[in-house]
Amino acid sequence: MHTINKYTKFIPYLYFLSVIVYWFTTLNKSEGLSAYPILLFAIPFLWQLIKPNRKLNFSLGIVFVCLSSYLILAYLFNVLNIIYWTETSKNLLFYGGVLVVINFVMSLWMIRNSIRKEF
């Protein structure tokens, strides 16, 4: 059980790395060479796996909590019909809903990791 607790702190970084790799491979099929700058987003998460830094961890957590909160507000506006959405954007909101919730949870997990005494 101790080994599981030891490695659970790396789950958010592995999640975000997997999302970045998926995003890269999807765009690389259609865009080609212009998809490679997406891999730059993976550098901070790889750095956290190799050499954890509490300040970088907290910064990443806050940034992704803000982005996820913004997308959650878009869902609330959709539910309340405050903004008119096209059918295409409604489909995007529906399919991205799970991703937004998981991003929010993983971001909170990263903030929790940075607040802990041991990292």
MDAnalysis code that builds the backbone (N, CA, C; Angstrom):
import MDAnalysis as mda
import numpy as np

u = mda.Universe.empty(357, n_residues=119, atom_resindex=np.repeat(np.arange(119), 3), trajectory=True)
u.add_TopologyAttr("name", ["N", "CA", "C"] * 119)
u.add_TopologyAttr("resid", np.arange(1, 120))
u.add_TopologyAttr("resname", ["MET", "HIS", "THR", "ILE", "ASN", "LYS", "TYR", "THR", "LYS", "PHE", "ILE", "PRO", "TYR", "LEU", "TYR", "PHE", "LEU", "SER", "VAL", "ILE", "VAL", "TYR", "TRP", "PHE", "THR", "THR", "LEU", "ASN", "LYS", "SER", "GLU", "GLY", "LEU", "SER", "ALA", "TYR", "PRO", "ILE", "LEU", "LEU", "PHE", "ALA", "ILE", "PRO", "PHE", "LEU", "TRP", "GLN", "LEU", "ILE", "LYS", "PRO", "ASN", "ARG", "LYS", "LEU", "ASN", "PHE", "SER", "LEU", "GLY", "ILE", "VAL", "PHE", "VAL", "CYS", "LEU", "SER", "SER", "TYR", "LEU", "ILE", "LEU", "ALA", "TYR", "LEU", "PHE", "ASN", "VAL", "LEU", "ASN", "ILE", "ILE", "TYR", "TRP", "THR", "GLU", "THR", "SER", "LYS", "ASN", "LEU", "LEU", "PHE", "TYR", "GLY", "GLY", "VAL", "LEU", "VAL", "VAL", "ILE", "ASN", "PHE", "VAL", "MET", "SER", "LEU", "TRP", "MET", "ILE", "ARG", "ASN", "SER", "ILE", "ARG", "LYS", "GLU", "PHE"])
u.atoms.positions = np.array([
    [0.814, -1.183, 0.000],
    [0.000, 0.000, 0.000],
    [0.868, 1.261, 0.000],
    [2.028, 1.175, 0.644],
    [2.915, 2.336, 0.698],
    [3.444, 2.681, -0.691],
    [3.721, 1.678, -1.516],
    [4.228, 1.964, -2.867],
    [3.152, 2.600, -3.743],
    [1.894, 2.208, -3.542],
    [0.806, 2.834, -4.308],
    [0.688, 4.297, -3.923],
    [0.745, 4.603, -2.634],
    [0.672, 5.988, -2.182],
    [1.873, 6.796, -2.666],
    [3.000, 6.134, -2.826],
    [4.213, 6.808, -3.265],
    [4.088, 7.289, -4.719],
    [3.410, 6.512, -5.554],
    [3.336, 6.845, -6.975],
    [2.039, 7.524, -7.394],
    [1.069, 7.659, -6.500],
    [-0.182, 8.316, -6.887],
    [0.001, 9.807, -7.140],
    [1.038, 10.410, -6.583],
    [1.259, 11.835, -6.811],
    [1.653, 12.135, -8.257],
    [2.031, 11.122, -9.019],
    [2.427, 11.329, -10.413],
    [1.269, 11.175, -11.395],
    [0.111, 10.778, -10.932],
    [-1.033, 10.542, -11.822],
    [-1.451, 11.789, -12.590],
    [-1.557, 12.981, -11.967],
    [-1.971, 14.153, -12.751],
    [-1.014, 14.485, -13.890],
    [0.280, 14.333, -13.652],
    [1.263, 14.658, -14.686],
    [1.186, 13.659, -15.829],
    [1.006, 12.394, -15.493],
    [0.865, 11.383, -16.539],
    [-0.418, 11.592, -17.337],
    [-1.469, 12.041, -16.659],
    [-2.721, 12.328, -17.358],
    [-2.526, 13.466, -18.359],
    [-1.945, 14.577, -17.903],
    [-1.755, 15.709, -18.804],
    [-0.787, 15.365, -19.931],
    [0.228, 14.560, -19.651],
    [1.125, 14.112, -20.721],
    [0.387, 13.264, -21.742],
    [-0.497, 12.398, -21.292],
    [-1.251, 11.571, -22.233],
    [-2.194, 12.413, -23.079],
    [-2.791, 13.456, -22.502],
    [-3.659, 14.350, -23.276],
    [-2.837, 15.094, -24.324],
    [-1.656, 15.557, -23.951],
    [-0.794, 16.269, -24.895],
    [-0.350, 15.348, -26.021],
    [0.007, 14.122, -25.701],
    [0.431, 13.168, -26.739],
    [-0.734, 12.839, -27.666],
    [-1.926, 12.674, -27.120],
    [-3.107, 12.420, -27.954],
    [-3.392, 13.611, -28.868],
    [-3.325, 14.800, -28.303],
    [-3.550, 16.026, -29.070],
    [-2.516, 16.142, -30.190],
    [-1.255, 15.841, -29.873],
    [-0.195, 15.910, -30.877],
    [-0.416, 14.896, -31.994],
    [-0.708, 13.651, -31.640],
    [-0.865, 12.631, -32.684],
    [-2.078, 12.901, -33.564],
    [-3.137, 13.425, -32.976],
    [-4.318, 13.753, -33.770],
    [-4.022, 14.874, -34.757],
    [-3.368, 15.920, -34.291],
    [-3.052, 17.028, -35.187],
    [-1.928, 16.696, -36.157],
    [-1.021, 15.821, -35.763],
    [0.089, 15.459, -36.639],
    [-0.405, 14.719, -37.880],
    [-1.505, 13.981, -37.742],
    [-2.055, 13.274, -38.898],
    [-2.577, 14.231, -39.950],
    [-3.164, 15.337, -39.507],
    [-3.762, 16.266, -40.462],
    [-2.882, 17.472, -40.764],
    [-2.145, 17.976, -39.786],
    [-1.359, 19.199, -39.977],
    [0.096, 18.935, -40.325],
    [0.611, 17.816, -39.914],
    [2.009, 17.499, -40.209],
    [2.972, 18.223, -39.288],
    [3.923, 18.914, -39.879],
    [5.014, 19.531, -39.138],
    [4.566, 20.625, -38.181],
    [3.472, 21.277, -38.464],
    [3.026, 22.376, -37.594],
    [2.445, 21.884, -36.270],
    [2.320, 20.596, -36.071],
    [1.808, 20.066, -34.802],
    [2.910, 19.913, -33.757],
    [4.157, 20.026, -34.137],
    [5.253, 19.789, -33.197],
    [5.358, 20.812, -32.065],
    [4.968, 22.077, -32.253],
    [5.014, 22.995, -31.097],
    [4.121, 22.566, -29.937],
    [3.156, 21.703, -30.181],
    [2.304, 21.207, -29.095],
    [3.125, 20.424, -28.080],
    [4.179, 19.799, -28.544],
    [5.024, 19.023, -27.633],
    [5.718, 19.907, -26.597],
    [5.804, 21.199, -26.850],
    [6.398, 22.107, -25.869],
    [5.565, 22.185, -24.591],
    [4.258, 21.937, -24.716],
    [3.401, 21.939, -23.528],
    [3.748, 20.794, -22.582],
    [4.418, 19.767, -23.068],
    [4.750, 18.609, -22.238],
    [5.973, 18.841, -21.365],
    [6.767, 19.849, -21.667],
    [8.023, 20.064, -20.939],
    [7.806, 20.265, -19.436],
    [6.881, 21.131, -18.990],
    [6.735, 21.286, -17.530],
    [6.266, 20.009, -16.824],
    [5.438, 19.227, -17.498],
    [4.948, 17.998, -16.871],
    [6.046, 16.939, -16.806],
    [6.869, 16.874, -17.839],
    [8.020, 15.969, -17.779],
    [8.995, 16.405, -16.690],
    [9.181, 17.706, -16.562],
    [10.077, 18.225, -15.527],
    [9.572, 17.843, -14.136],
    [8.271, 17.887, -13.945],
    [7.703, 17.515, -12.653],
    [7.906, 16.025, -12.363],
    [7.925, 15.204, -13.393],
    [8.174, 13.773, -13.174],
    [9.633, 13.507, -12.852],
    [10.537, 14.231, -13.516],
    [11.969, 13.998, -13.335],
    [12.480, 14.646, -12.053],
    [12.212, 15.947, -11.925],
    [12.697, 16.696, -10.760],
    [11.567, 17.586, -10.249],
    [10.757, 17.089, -9.319],
    [9.600, 17.850, -8.837],
    [9.999, 19.181, -8.207],
    [9.211, 20.185, -8.540],
    [9.408, 21.522, -8.011],
    [8.065, 22.009, -7.481],
    [8.023, 22.403, -6.231],
    [6.766, 22.784, -5.589],
    [6.157, 24.033, -6.213],
    [6.979, 25.019, -6.567],
    [6.461, 26.259, -7.149],
    [5.898, 26.022, -8.546],
    [6.601, 25.242, -9.361],
    [6.104, 24.921, -10.699],
    [4.820, 24.107, -10.603],
    [4.769, 23.215, -9.656],
    [3.584, 22.391, -9.451],
    [2.380, 23.262, -9.097],
    [2.567, 24.198, -8.187],
    [1.480, 25.074, -7.787],
    [1.045, 25.962, -8.952],
    [1.999, 26.460, -9.721],
    [1.678, 27.305, -10.878],
    [0.887, 26.536, -11.929],
    [1.318, 25.331, -12.235],
    [0.589, 24.508, -13.200],
    [-0.823, 24.213, -12.704],
    [-0.945, 23.909, -11.431],
    [-2.258, 23.621, -10.870],
    [-3.195, 24.810, -10.961],
    [-2.701, 25.997, -10.607],
    [-3.535, 27.199, -10.645],
    [-3.940, 27.529, -12.081],
    [-3.011, 27.429, -13.027],
    [-3.321, 27.741, -14.424],
    [-4.401, 26.811, -14.957],
    [-4.277, 25.526, -14.692],
    [-5.247, 24.583, -15.226],
    [-6.578, 24.613, -14.464],
    [-6.570, 25.000, -13.195],
    [-7.829, 25.206, -12.488],
    [-8.575, 26.380, -13.106],
    [-7.854, 27.446, -13.434],
    [-8.493, 28.615, -14.058],
    [-9.056, 28.256, -15.434],
    [-8.282, 27.539, -16.240],
    [-8.773, 27.147, -17.560],
    [-9.982, 26.222, -17.456],
    [-9.925, 25.282, -16.545],
    [-11.046, 24.363, -16.371],
    [-12.276, 25.089, -15.837],
    [-12.066, 26.044, -14.951],
    [-13.191, 26.805, -14.422],
    [-13.863, 27.613, -15.530],
    [-13.069, 28.165, -16.415],
    [-13.607, 28.910, -17.552],
    [-14.473, 27.999, -18.420],
    [-14.025, 26.789, -18.662],
    [-14.806, 25.857, -19.468],
    [-16.045, 25.370, -18.727],
    [-15.958, 25.239, -17.415],
    [-17.141, 24.856, -16.640],
    [-18.193, 25.964, -16.714],
    [-17.747, 27.232, -16.711],
    [-18.683, 28.338, -16.892],
    [-19.368, 28.270, -18.258],
    [-18.638, 27.836, -19.280],
    [-19.249, 27.670, -20.598],
    [-20.351, 26.615, -20.547],
    [-20.139, 25.556, -19.795],
    [-21.182, 24.538, -19.636],
    [-22.400, 25.100, -18.914],
    [-22.162, 25.902, -17.884],
    [-23.287, 26.495, -17.164],
    [-24.077, 27.438, -18.067],
    [-23.389, 28.227, -18.880],
    [-24.078, 29.112, -19.817],
    [-24.880, 28.310, -20.828],
    [-24.359, 27.167, -21.203],
    [-25.079, 26.309, -22.148],
    [-26.342, 25.751, -21.492],
    [-26.236, 25.312, -20.262],
    [-27.393, 24.736, -19.564],
    [-28.463, 25.802, -19.330],
    [-28.029, 27.001, -18.982],
    [-28.969, 28.074, -18.697],
    [-29.434, 28.816, -19.953],
    [-28.929, 28.439, -21.109],
    [-29.263, 29.057, -22.398],
    [-29.033, 30.564, -22.388],
    [-27.946, 30.991, -21.755],
    [-27.598, 32.408, -21.728],
    [-26.996, 32.825, -23.067],
    [-26.194, 31.970, -23.629],
    [-25.539, 32.253, -24.906],
    [-26.068, 31.264, -25.935],
    [-26.306, 31.756, -27.133],
    [-26.747, 30.875, -28.215],
    [-25.537, 30.120, -28.756],
    [-25.634, 28.805, -28.771],
    [-24.566, 27.956, -29.276],
    [-25.028, 27.292, -30.558],
    [-24.136, 27.152, -31.502],
    [-24.449, 26.409, -32.718],
    [-24.426, 24.927, -32.394],
    [-24.943, 24.127, -33.300],
    [-24.991, 22.677, -33.073],
    [-23.586, 22.082, -32.982],
    [-22.672, 22.589, -33.786],
    [-21.291, 22.100, -33.748],
    [-20.648, 22.386, -32.395],
    [-20.860, 23.602, -31.885],
    [-20.261, 23.933, -30.589],
    [-20.921, 23.153, -29.456],
    [-22.210, 22.836, -29.579],
    [-22.866, 22.011, -28.564],
    [-22.275, 20.601, -28.546],
    [-21.981, 20.048, -29.717],
    [-21.352, 18.728, -29.775],
    [-19.965, 18.763, -29.144],
    [-19.221, 19.818, -29.426],
    [-17.901, 19.956, -28.833],
    [-17.993, 20.066, -27.318],
    [-18.951, 20.827, -26.830],
    [-19.141, 20.948, -25.389],
    [-19.525, 19.619, -24.758],
    [-20.353, 18.852, -25.435],
    [-20.785, 17.566, -24.888],
    [-19.618, 16.586, -24.803],
    [-18.865, 16.461, -25.886],
    [-17.773, 15.486, -25.899],
    [-16.585, 15.919, -25.048],
    [-16.413, 17.211, -24.897],
    [-15.320, 17.693, -24.072],
    [-15.659, 17.791, -22.603],
    [-16.909, 17.512, -22.242],
    [-17.338, 17.645, -20.856],
    [-16.586, 16.772, -19.887],
    [-16.392, 15.552, -20.266],
    [-15.660, 14.624, -19.401],
    [-14.222, 15.084, -19.249],
    [-13.639, 15.552, -20.341],
    [-12.262, 16.025, -20.305],
    [-12.119, 17.224, -19.379],
    [-13.074, 18.129, -19.402],
    [-13.016, 19.325, -18.557],
    [-13.101, 18.952, -17.080],
    [-13.985, 18.060, -16.739],
    [-14.138, 17.655, -15.336],
    [-12.875, 16.942, -14.853],
    [-12.329, 16.069, -15.674],
    [-11.102, 15.367, -15.276],
    [-9.939, 16.351, -15.174],
    [-9.855, 17.325, -16.092],
    [-8.807, 18.347, -15.997],
    [-8.917, 19.117, -14.689],
    [-10.131, 19.462, -14.303],
    [-10.339, 20.199, -13.054],
    [-9.892, 19.370, -11.850],
    [-10.257, 18.110, -11.828],
    [-9.879, 17.235, -10.712],
    [-8.366, 17.051, -10.661],
    [-7.742, 16.837, -11.811],
    [-6.291, 16.652, -11.837],
    [-5.563, 17.935, -11.434],
    [-6.097, 19.074, -11.804],
    [-5.485, 20.345, -11.407],
    [-5.570, 20.538, -9.899],
    [-6.721, 20.215, -9.328],
    [-6.845, 20.301, -7.870],
    [-5.908, 19.325, -7.175],
    [-5.703, 18.170, -7.792],
    [-4.780, 17.177, -7.248],
    [-3.353, 17.720, -7.267],
    [-2.985, 18.426, -8.339],
    [-1.642, 19.007, -8.405],
    [-1.466, 20.080, -7.329],
    [-2.492, 20.883, -7.110],
    [-2.401, 21.900, -6.055],
    [-2.279, 21.234, -4.689],
    [-3.031, 20.155, -4.486],
    [-2.940, 19.424, -3.223],
    [-1.534, 18.859, -3.028],
    [-0.927, 18.362, -4.111],
    [0.447, 17.856, -4.014],
    [1.423, 18.945, -3.646],
    [1.211, 20.153, -4.150],
    [2.164, 21.238, -3.853],
    [1.984, 21.773, -2.445],
    [0.808, 21.616, -1.864],
    [0.577, 22.106, -0.503],
    [1.105, 21.131, 0.537],
    [1.164, 19.863, 0.194],
    [1.660, 18.861, 1.140],
    [3.090, 19.157, 1.563],
    [3.431, 18.698, 2.741],
    [4.778, 18.908, 3.268],
    [5.819, 18.106, 2.481],
    [5.496, 16.858, 2.156],
    [6.419, 15.994, 1.430],
    [6.002, 15.940, -0.021],
    [6.991, 16.066, -0.907],
    [6.665, 16.002, -2.329],
    [7.549, 15.026, -3.028],
])
